[in-house]
Structure formats: structure tokens, C-alpha cells
């Protein structure tokens, strides 16, 4: 169709191969996504270096997701107001400078402020890159292009812990942030050279920024993030201030929705949710974000806390997931135009759920490679979800709706990631207490098992400390083993819940309308 040809060429400078544009826009998207997870294995080191607790250091992850999520819906307006190319370059500049200050931070407050700026700069990188990529290729090649984009976006959070662990062990946790600087400079050079704005961007008249909507969204998401960060420590609804924060969150987010539906000049166009595929796709990407960020947080934490692995070995143990994603993306990009995307997406959720269930059989005797194959297969399953779901969700949107839709779509993934991280941490803490209580029922003087374990521990300690000190030490040793087993079972519970959540997504997938490869043009 002629319309599709025109649309597909509107982002391509004369004489420029679209794959060069793909490389230019995938770089900043990869850089942005990898920063959501690269610090996950650095948390104990950041905490120790900046005199903070591990719980406070996890704010380095969630503060980034917060500011990232606030900017996402506004990215469409900024790209229309200042030009997509200029806004993309400005975002990369802010992200790169903030990365330097993250690495140079001397206090917890300094790194959190820098992470807020970094998230604000990175918030627009994914939707802008996705919109540019979508418009730079003809419909028949768009699946392969989205496969390349998906390769960067899906592999990034998988490779993040590995890269972060290696840099932390070999140099310092600060290099997990400094590494962004050369990547950011290269991305700026490539985008300046190869990317141009399409006519509808150049001729756009977006009007004034919806400051009311932007403020309501920022306050609402800020309250959500604070509740997610502090809820477990302060007993959730048991704390008065959390009830107030939830009330403010509900009020401001409701006000945001009302303002976007009733005013003319709005931050985002929520009418895009009338599209069934887009609405269901946002629900699925929310679940996808919760599961993948939960897994990215959970497994390295297990290896470091219970198995006593270094940051490098913890990251290396989960790195094979990236291999699975790398293998999946070219194949999936080819299959998107030939196979019903619903088959691919539902298969991805089913397989990832099976892998998560397999992980739940972990023990304290596993080696770094005991979970190798399920980790590789889980990476492959992520590829089955990301590319087909993106093309199906954005497939029915008109070209001028893609930027707005992509911003909302990625917003839902980020919010899902924040919720997923908070849920796995809460379940770990609560279920550890629950299992510890259950296991401690067997630790009473009349229990033959307890007495046998106590005698063994006393005999072991007597060799090193003498008979006068063996009894208290033996009890302490048994309690340490009990706490370790309780913690192990809490990880098992988390992984089984993740499997169940994946399988719950499968019926939702089949409520999507089928979108063929050529429908991705937005017609």
C-alpha cells in the first residue's frame, strides 16, 4: 500500500540504511533498561560504601523506576514540542551526566537525587526509540526490526546483574554507572548523524504542557513508590502515614484520569485505551514487568544471601538467561509476521511459568550451574513475549498515536516492575517469619530429631571451643540453620507465585485480536 511506504520512510534520512537507525536507537534503549537491573547485585556494596542499610540501598532501584515512570507519559508531548530527535538527544545527555553523579555519589541522598535525574532522562528513551524504529521500516520488515529492539530491551535486564557484578568485583560499584558514559556519547553521535524527524513531528502544534496532569501523575506515582518502598518496614496499612499516602495516591491518580478525559490539552490521550488490544496489552506488560523484574531481583539475591556468592558469581549464575533471549529474538522477529502472535505470547508465559516452578525446587546444595537450562529457557521465553506483545499492542494504532501509546505501554511495564520488586521483597520477609515459626515447633527438648541435631552440634563445637561453651554455641548454630531454611522456603514461595502469575496471563492473551505483520503500520 502506498500509504505504508510513505509512513515507513518518514524517519529515514536520504541514503541512510534503516538498520543504522535501528542501531542508533537500540543503544540508548539498551543503556536505559540495563540501568534498571545493573545495580541489583551492587546493593550490599552501595549500602556499605554510603553507610546505609540494604533496605535503604534498594531505593537506588525504585527511585529510578519512579522518575522513569513519571516522564514516560509526557514523552509524546515533549517530542512534539521540541522535536523527537532533539528531545531524544537531550534525554541521553541528562541520563549520561546523571550516571556520572551516581558513580561519584558520596552519600545516600546524593545517589538518590542522581538516580531521580537519571530516571527522568531515561524515561523517554524507550518510547522514542520504539516509535522511531516502528516508523523507519516497511511493514514487512517491522517484525525483524522489533526483534532487534526486543533483543536489546529483554537482554539488558538479564545482563545487567552480570555486568554489574563483574564491575563491582573487579573495580567498584561506581563503574556500574560510569559505564553509561561512553555508550551515551556513541548514541548521541549516531542519532545526530542518522535520525530525522518525520513531517507530522515537524509540523506539530502540541500547545502548552498539561502541568496539572503532570503534577497529579507525579504525586500519585510518588506516593505509590513510597508505599511500595516503605510498606513492608512499616507494616503496610498498620501505619497511619501509609494509609494517608494511599489515600493521596488514589485521589491524585483519579484526578489525573478525570483531567485527561475532560480537558482539551492533556498530557496523554487516554482514549487510546478504547482499543482492546492496547488495553489488554498494557495489562499483560504490567504482569510481564512484575515477573521479569521480580526474577531479576530474586535470583541474584538468593545466590548472595543464602549461597554467599560474590556479586560477580551471582550475576554470572543468572547470565545464561541472556543467551536464551539472544537465540530467541531473531527467530521471533521472523515468526511475528507468519505465526499468530497470541500463540507466541501465551507460549512465552507458559514456559516462563514452568521455569519459575522448576527454580522453586532449589536447595542450599546447588552449584552455580544447577539451574542453567531453566535459566536459558526462561530467557528464550522472554523473547516469545516481548516482541509479539509489542507488535500486537501497538499494531492497531495510527502513526500519530504510536508515541503516546508507547509511552503508556512502557509506563505500565515500569509500574509492574516496581510492584514486582516490592512484592517479592515483602513475601520474602513475611514468609520467612511464617516458615521460621512453623519450623521452630520442632525445636523442643522432647523432640528426638532436635536432640540428635543438638548433640551433633555440641560434639562438633567441643572440638574447637571446649565443653564449657558447646551448649549455647550449639543452640545458636541450630537457630542459624533454622533461619536459613526458613529463608530458603520463602524464596520457594516467591518463585511458585511467579509461576502462577504467568499462567494467569495466558487466558488474557487469547482475548487479544489477531494482528497481522502488515497491520503494524498503524492503519
C-alpha positions as CSV (number, residue, x, y, z in Angstrom):
1,X,0.0,0.0,0.0
2,X,1.4,3.4,-0.9
3,X,0.5,4.9,2.5
4,X,2.5,2.3,4.3
5,X,5.6,3.0,2.1
6,X,5.4,6.7,2.9
7,X,4.9,6.0,6.5
8,X,7.8,3.6,6.7
9,X,10.2,6.2,5.1
10,X,9.3,9.2,7.2
11,X,12.0,8.6,9.8
12,X,14.8,7.7,7.3
13,X,17.3,10.3,6.1
14,X,18.0,10.1,2.3
15,X,20.6,7.4,1.6
16,X,20.6,6.0,5.1
17,X,20.0,2.3,5.7
18,X,17.2,1.8,8.3
19,X,19.3,-0.7,10.1
20,X,21.7,2.1,11.0
21,X,18.8,3.9,12.6
22,X,17.9,0.7,14.4
23,X,21.4,0.5,15.9
24,X,21.3,4.2,16.9
25,X,18.0,3.9,18.8
26,X,18.6,0.5,20.3
27,X,21.8,1.7,22.0
28,X,20.1,4.3,24.3
29,X,17.2,1.9,24.9
30,X,19.6,-0.8,26.0
31,X,21.5,1.6,28.2
32,X,18.3,2.8,29.9
33,X,16.9,-0.7,30.5
34,X,20.2,-2.2,31.8
35,X,20.3,0.5,34.5
36,X,17.1,-0.8,36.0
37,X,18.9,-4.0,37.0
38,X,22.7,-3.4,36.8
39,X,22.7,-2.1,40.4
40,X,20.7,-5.1,41.8
41,X,23.9,-7.0,42.7
42,X,25.6,-3.9,43.9
43,X,23.1,-3.1,46.7
44,X,25.2,-4.6,49.6
45,X,28.3,-2.7,48.3
46,X,26.4,0.6,47.8
47,X,24.9,0.2,51.3
48,X,28.3,-0.4,52.9
49,X,30.0,2.4,51.0
50,X,27.4,5.0,51.7
51,X,26.7,4.0,55.4
52,X,23.1,2.8,54.6
53,X,21.1,-0.3,55.3
54,X,20.3,-2.8,52.5
55,X,16.7,-1.7,52.6
56,X,17.6,1.9,52.1
57,X,20.1,1.0,49.3
58,X,17.2,-0.8,47.4
59,X,15.8,2.7,46.9
60,X,18.5,3.1,44.3
61,X,16.4,0.7,42.1
62,X,13.0,2.0,42.9
63,X,13.8,5.8,42.7
64,X,15.0,5.2,39.2
65,X,11.8,3.4,38.2
66,X,9.7,6.2,39.8
67,X,11.1,9.1,37.9
68,X,11.3,7.0,34.8
69,X,7.6,6.2,35.1
70,X,6.6,9.9,35.6
71,X,8.4,11.1,32.4
72,X,7.1,8.2,30.2
73,X,3.6,9.6,29.6
74,X,4.9,13.1,28.9
75,X,7.4,11.9,26.3
76,X,4.9,12.2,23.4
77,X,4.3,15.9,24.3
78,X,8.0,16.8,24.6
79,X,8.8,15.1,21.3
80,X,6.1,17.1,19.6
81,X,7.1,20.4,21.3
82,X,10.9,20.2,20.8
83,X,11.2,17.7,18.0
84,X,11.7,14.0,18.6
85,X,15.4,14.0,17.6
86,X,16.3,16.9,19.8
87,X,14.3,15.6,22.8
88,X,16.0,12.1,22.4
89,X,19.5,13.6,22.4
90,X,18.7,15.9,25.3
91,X,17.4,12.8,27.3
92,X,20.6,10.9,26.6
93,X,22.7,13.9,27.7
94,X,20.7,14.1,31.0
95,X,21.0,10.4,31.5
96,X,24.7,10.3,30.9
97,X,25.5,13.3,33.1
98,X,23.3,11.8,35.9
99,X,25.2,8.5,35.5
100,X,28.4,10.2,36.3
101,X,27.0,11.7,39.5
102,X,25.6,8.3,40.5
103,X,29.1,6.9,40.3
104,X,30.6,9.9,42.1
105,X,28.0,9.9,44.9
106,X,29.4,10.3,48.5
107,X,26.1,9.9,50.3
108,X,22.8,8.1,50.0
109,X,20.9,11.3,49.4
110,X,23.3,12.3,46.6
111,X,22.9,8.9,44.7
112,X,19.1,9.0,45.1
113,X,18.9,12.5,43.7
114,X,21.2,11.4,40.8
115,X,19.1,8.4,40.2
116,X,16.0,10.5,40.1
117,X,17.6,12.6,37.4
118,X,18.9,9.6,35.6
119,X,15.4,8.0,35.6
120,X,14.0,11.3,34.3
121,X,16.5,11.4,31.4
122,X,15.9,7.7,30.7
123,X,12.1,7.8,30.8
124,X,11.6,8.8,27.2
125,X,14.4,6.7,25.7
126,X,12.3,3.5,25.2
127,X,9.1,5.0,23.8
128,X,11.0,7.4,21.5
129,X,13.3,4.6,20.3
130,X,10.3,2.3,19.7
131,X,8.4,4.9,17.8
132,X,11.4,5.8,15.6
133,X,12.0,2.1,14.9
134,X,8.4,1.4,14.1
135,X,8.3,4.2,11.5
136,X,11.7,3.6,9.9
137,X,10.9,0.2,8.4
138,X,8.3,-1.0,5.9
139,X,5.6,-3.2,7.5
140,X,7.0,-6.5,6.1
141,X,10.4,-5.8,7.9
142,X,9.0,-4.3,11.1
143,X,8.9,-7.7,12.9
144,X,12.6,-8.1,12.4
145,X,13.3,-4.5,13.5
146,X,11.2,-5.0,16.6
147,X,13.2,-8.3,17.2
148,X,16.4,-6.2,17.3
149,X,14.8,-3.7,19.6
150,X,13.5,-6.5,21.8
151,X,16.9,-8.1,21.8
152,X,18.3,-5.0,23.5
153,X,15.5,-4.4,25.8
154,X,15.0,-8.0,27.0
155,X,18.7,-8.9,27.2
156,X,19.6,-5.7,29.1
157,X,17.9,-6.5,32.4
158,X,19.3,-10.0,32.2
159,X,22.9,-9.0,31.5
160,X,22.7,-6.1,34.0
161,X,23.4,-8.1,37.1
162,X,26.3,-10.0,35.4
163,X,27.9,-6.8,34.2
164,X,27.3,-5.0,37.5
165,X,28.7,-7.9,39.4
166,X,31.9,-8.1,37.3
167,X,32.5,-4.3,37.5
168,X,31.8,-4.3,41.3
169,X,34.2,-7.2,42.0
170,X,37.0,-6.1,39.6
171,X,36.8,-2.3,40.1
172,X,34.0,-0.7,42.2
173,X,30.2,-0.5,42.2
174,X,30.7,3.1,40.9
175,X,31.7,1.7,37.5
176,X,28.3,0.2,37.1
177,X,27.2,3.8,36.4
178,X,30.4,5.1,34.8
179,X,30.0,2.5,32.0
180,X,27.0,4.5,30.7
181,X,29.2,7.5,29.7
182,X,30.9,6.1,26.6
183,X,27.7,4.4,25.5
184,X,25.7,7.6,25.8
185,X,28.3,9.5,23.8
186,X,28.2,7.0,21.0
187,X,24.4,7.0,20.9
188,X,24.4,10.8,20.6
189,X,26.8,10.7,17.7
190,X,24.8,8.0,15.8
191,X,21.4,9.7,16.4
192,X,22.7,13.1,15.3
193,X,24.0,11.5,12.1
194,X,21.2,9.2,11.0
195,X,17.8,10.1,12.6
196,X,15.5,12.8,11.3
197,X,12.0,13.9,12.4
198,X,9.0,12.8,10.3
199,X,6.8,15.5,8.8
200,X,4.0,15.2,11.4
201,X,6.5,15.8,14.1
202,X,8.0,18.9,12.4
203,X,4.5,20.4,11.7
204,X,3.0,19.5,15.1
205,X,1.5,22.1,17.4
206,X,1.2,20.4,20.7
207,X,0.1,23.5,22.7
208,X,1.0,24.0,26.4
209,X,2.2,21.3,28.6
210,X,-0.6,19.9,30.9
211,X,1.1,20.9,34.1
212,X,-1.9,19.9,36.2
213,X,-2.0,16.4,34.8
214,X,1.8,16.1,35.0
215,X,1.7,17.2,38.7
216,X,-1.1,14.8,39.6
217,X,0.7,11.9,37.9
218,X,4.0,12.7,39.6
219,X,2.4,12.9,43.1
220,X,0.3,9.8,42.6
221,X,3.2,7.7,41.3
222,X,5.5,9.2,44.0
223,X,3.1,8.1,46.7
224,X,2.8,4.7,45.1
225,X,6.6,4.3,45.1
226,X,6.9,5.4,48.7
227,X,4.3,2.9,49.8
228,X,6.0,0.1,47.9
229,X,9.4,1.1,49.4
230,X,8.4,1.5,53.0
231,X,5.3,-0.7,53.3
232,X,7.0,-3.8,54.5
233,X,9.1,-2.0,57.1
234,X,6.2,-0.1,58.5
235,X,3.6,-2.9,58.4
236,X,1.6,-1.6,55.4
237,X,-1.9,-0.5,56.5
238,X,-0.9,-0.8,60.1
239,X,0.9,2.6,59.8
240,X,-1.2,5.7,59.7
241,X,1.1,7.6,57.3
242,X,0.8,4.7,54.8
243,X,-3.0,4.9,54.9
244,X,-2.7,8.7,54.2
245,X,-0.2,8.1,51.4
246,X,-2.6,5.5,49.8
247,X,-5.5,8.0,50.1
248,X,-3.4,10.7,48.4
249,X,-2.3,8.3,45.7
250,X,-5.9,7.2,44.9
251,X,-7.1,10.8,44.9
252,X,-4.4,12.2,42.7
253,X,-4.4,9.3,40.2
254,X,-8.2,9.5,40.0
255,X,-7.9,13.3,39.4
256,X,-5.3,12.6,36.7
257,X,-7.6,10.3,34.9
258,X,-10.6,12.7,35.1
259,X,-8.4,15.6,34.0
260,X,-7.2,13.7,30.9
261,X,-10.7,12.7,29.9
262,X,-12.4,16.1,30.4
263,X,-9.8,18.7,29.3
264,X,-8.7,19.5,25.8
265,X,-4.9,20.0,26.2
266,X,-3.9,16.9,28.1
267,X,-0.6,15.2,29.0
268,X,-1.6,11.9,27.4
269,X,-4.5,10.7,25.3
270,X,-6.3,8.1,27.4
271,X,-8.8,7.4,24.6
272,X,-6.2,5.1,23.2
273,X,-7.4,2.6,25.9
274,X,-10.6,2.2,23.8
275,X,-8.5,-0.1,21.6
276,X,-9.0,-3.5,23.1
277,X,-5.6,-4.8,22.1
278,X,-3.8,-1.8,23.6
279,X,-5.7,-2.1,26.9
280,X,-5.1,-5.9,27.3
281,X,-1.5,-5.4,26.1
282,X,-0.9,-2.9,28.9
283,X,-2.3,-5.4,31.4
284,X,0.0,-8.1,30.1
285,X,3.1,-5.9,30.0
286,X,2.3,-4.9,33.6
287,X,2.4,-8.6,34.6
288,X,5.4,-9.2,32.4
289,X,7.3,-6.3,34.1
290,X,6.4,-7.6,37.6
291,X,7.6,-11.1,36.8
292,X,10.8,-10.3,35.0
293,X,11.9,-7.6,37.5
294,X,10.9,-9.9,40.3
295,X,13.1,-12.7,38.9
296,X,16.0,-10.3,38.1
297,X,15.9,-9.2,41.8
298,X,15.2,-12.6,43.4
299,X,17.8,-14.9,41.9
300,X,20.9,-12.8,42.4
301,X,19.7,-12.0,46.0
302,X,19.3,-15.7,46.7
303,X,22.8,-16.5,45.5
304,X,24.3,-13.7,47.5
305,X,22.4,-14.0,50.8
306,X,22.0,-17.8,51.1
307,X,24.8,-19.2,49.0
308,X,27.3,-16.5,49.9
309,X,28.3,-15.8,46.3
310,X,30.2,-12.7,45.3
311,X,28.5,-10.1,43.1
312,X,30.3,-11.4,40.1
313,X,29.3,-15.0,40.6
314,X,25.7,-14.1,41.4
315,X,25.5,-12.2,38.2
316,X,27.3,-14.9,36.3
317,X,24.9,-17.6,37.6
318,X,21.9,-15.8,36.0
319,X,23.7,-14.6,32.9
320,X,22.6,-17.6,30.7
321,X,19.1,-16.1,30.5
322,X,20.7,-13.5,28.1
323,X,21.8,-16.4,25.9
324,X,18.3,-17.6,25.6
325,X,17.0,-14.2,24.7
326,X,19.7,-13.7,22.1
327,X,18.7,-17.0,20.5
328,X,15.0,-16.1,20.6
329,X,14.9,-12.6,19.2
330,X,15.9,-13.2,15.5
331,X,13.7,-16.3,15.4
332,X,10.7,-14.5,17.0
333,X,11.2,-11.4,14.8
334,X,10.9,-13.7,11.8
335,X,7.9,-15.6,13.1
336,X,5.9,-12.5,14.1
337,X,4.7,-11.9,10.5
338,X,4.0,-15.6,9.9
339,X,2.5,-17.0,13.2
340,X,-0.4,-15.9,15.3
341,X,1.2,-13.6,17.9
342,X,-1.1,-15.0,20.5
343,X,0.5,-18.4,20.2
344,X,3.9,-16.9,20.7
345,X,2.9,-14.7,23.7
346,X,0.9,-17.4,25.5
347,X,3.8,-19.9,24.9
348,X,6.2,-17.5,26.4
349,X,4.1,-17.0,29.6
350,X,3.6,-20.8,29.9
351,X,7.3,-21.6,29.5
352,X,8.5,-18.9,31.9
353,X,6.0,-20.2,34.5
354,X,7.4,-23.7,34.1
355,X,10.9,-22.4,34.5
356,X,9.9,-20.4,37.6
357,X,8.3,-23.6,39.0
358,X,11.5,-25.5,38.3
359,X,13.5,-22.9,40.2
360,X,11.3,-23.4,43.2
361,X,12.9,-26.7,43.8
362,X,16.3,-25.1,44.6
363,X,18.2,-26.2,47.7
364,X,21.3,-25.0,49.6
365,X,23.4,-27.6,47.8
366,X,23.1,-26.3,44.2
367,X,26.0,-25.2,42.1
368,X,26.2,-22.0,40.0
369,X,25.1,-24.1,37.0
370,X,22.4,-26.3,38.6
371,X,19.7,-24.0,37.1
372,X,21.5,-23.5,33.8
373,X,18.9,-24.9,31.4
374,X,15.8,-23.4,33.0
375,X,17.5,-20.0,33.1
376,X,18.4,-20.3,29.4
377,X,14.9,-21.4,28.5
378,X,13.4,-18.6,30.6
379,X,15.4,-16.1,28.5
380,X,14.0,-17.7,25.4
381,X,10.5,-17.4,26.7
382,X,11.0,-13.7,27.4
383,X,11.7,-13.2,23.7
384,X,8.4,-15.0,22.9
385,X,6.6,-12.5,25.0
386,X,8.2,-9.1,24.3
387,X,8.3,-8.7,20.5
388,X,4.8,-10.3,19.7
389,X,3.2,-8.5,22.6
390,X,4.6,-5.1,21.5
391,X,3.6,-5.5,17.9
392,X,0.1,-6.7,18.8
393,X,-0.4,-4.0,21.4
394,X,0.7,-1.1,19.1
395,X,-0.4,-2.8,15.9
396,X,-3.9,-1.1,15.6
397,X,-2.7,2.4,16.5
398,X,-2.3,5.1,13.9
399,X,1.2,6.5,13.3
400,X,0.4,9.7,15.3
401,X,-0.8,7.5,18.3
402,X,2.3,5.3,18.5
403,X,4.4,7.8,20.6
404,X,1.6,8.3,23.1
405,X,0.7,4.6,23.2
406,X,4.3,3.5,23.5
407,X,4.8,5.9,26.5
408,X,1.7,4.5,28.3
409,X,2.7,0.9,27.4
410,X,6.2,1.3,28.9
411,X,4.8,3.2,31.9
412,X,2.8,0.1,32.7
413,X,5.8,-2.1,32.4
414,X,7.8,0.1,34.8
415,X,5.0,0.3,37.3
416,X,4.7,-3.5,37.1
417,X,8.5,-3.7,37.7
418,X,8.2,-1.6,40.9
419,X,5.2,-3.6,42.1
420,X,7.0,-6.9,41.4
421,X,10.2,-5.9,43.3
422,X,8.1,-4.7,46.3
423,X,6.0,-7.9,46.3
424,X,9.0,-10.3,46.2
425,X,10.7,-8.4,49.0
426,X,7.5,-8.3,51.1
427,X,6.8,-12.0,50.5
428,X,10.4,-12.9,51.4
429,X,10.2,-11.1,54.7
430,X,6.7,-12.2,55.7
431,X,7.1,-15.8,54.6
432,X,10.5,-16.1,56.3
433,X,8.8,-15.2,59.6
434,X,6.0,-17.7,58.8
435,X,8.3,-20.6,58.0
436,X,10.6,-19.8,60.9
437,X,7.6,-20.1,63.3
438,X,6.5,-23.4,61.7
439,X,10.0,-24.9,61.8
440,X,10.7,-23.8,65.3
441,X,7.8,-26.1,66.5
442,X,10.2,-29.0,66.1
443,X,12.8,-27.4,68.3
444,X,11.7,-28.6,71.8
445,X,13.5,-30.7,74.3
446,X,11.3,-33.8,73.8
447,X,12.0,-34.0,70.1
448,X,14.3,-36.8,69.2
449,X,15.3,-35.1,66.0
450,X,16.1,-31.9,67.8
451,X,18.1,-33.7,70.5
452,X,20.1,-35.6,67.8
453,X,20.9,-32.4,66.0
454,X,21.8,-30.7,69.2
455,X,24.2,-33.5,70.3
456,X,25.8,-33.4,66.9
457,X,26.4,-29.7,67.0
458,X,27.7,-29.9,70.6
459,X,30.1,-32.6,69.6
460,X,31.4,-30.5,66.7
461,X,31.8,-27.4,68.7
462,X,33.5,-29.2,71.6
463,X,36.5,-30.0,69.4
464,X,37.1,-26.3,68.9
465,X,35.7,-24.4,71.9
466,X,35.7,-26.9,74.8
467,X,32.8,-28.4,76.7
468,X,32.1,-25.3,78.7
469,X,30.9,-23.4,75.7
470,X,29.4,-26.0,73.5
471,X,25.7,-25.8,74.6
472,X,25.0,-22.1,73.9
473,X,27.0,-22.3,70.7
474,X,25.2,-25.5,69.5
475,X,21.8,-23.9,70.0
476,X,22.9,-20.8,68.2
477,X,24.2,-22.9,65.3
478,X,20.9,-24.8,65.1
479,X,18.9,-21.5,65.1
480,X,21.1,-20.2,62.3
481,X,20.3,-23.3,60.2
482,X,16.6,-22.9,61.0
483,X,16.7,-19.3,59.9
484,X,18.5,-20.3,56.7
485,X,15.9,-23.0,55.9
486,X,13.0,-20.6,56.6
487,X,14.6,-18.1,54.2
488,X,15.0,-20.8,51.6
489,X,11.3,-21.7,51.8
490,X,10.4,-18.0,51.4
491,X,12.3,-18.0,48.1
492,X,10.4,-21.2,47.1
493,X,7.1,-19.5,47.8
494,X,8.0,-16.4,45.7
495,X,9.0,-18.5,42.7
496,X,5.8,-20.5,42.8
497,X,3.7,-17.4,43.0
498,X,5.6,-16.1,39.9
499,X,4.8,-19.3,38.1
500,X,1.1,-18.9,38.9
501,X,1.0,-15.3,37.8
502,X,2.5,-16.2,34.4
503,X,-0.1,-18.9,33.9
504,X,-2.9,-16.5,34.8
505,X,-1.8,-14.3,31.9
506,X,-2.5,-17.0,29.3
507,X,-6.3,-16.6,29.1
508,X,-5.9,-12.8,28.8
509,X,-3.6,-13.3,25.8
510,X,-6.4,-15.0,23.9
511,X,-8.7,-12.0,24.4
512,X,-6.4,-10.1,22.1
513,X,-7.5,-9.6,18.5
514,X,-5.1,-11.1,15.9
515,X,-2.9,-8.5,14.3
516,X,-1.0,-9.5,11.1
517,X,2.5,-8.3,10.4
518,X,1.3,-5.6,7.9
519,X,-1.1,-4.2,10.5
520,X,1.7,-2.8,12.5
521,X,1.9,0.2,10.2
522,X,-0.9,1.6,12.2
523,X,-3.7,1.5,9.6
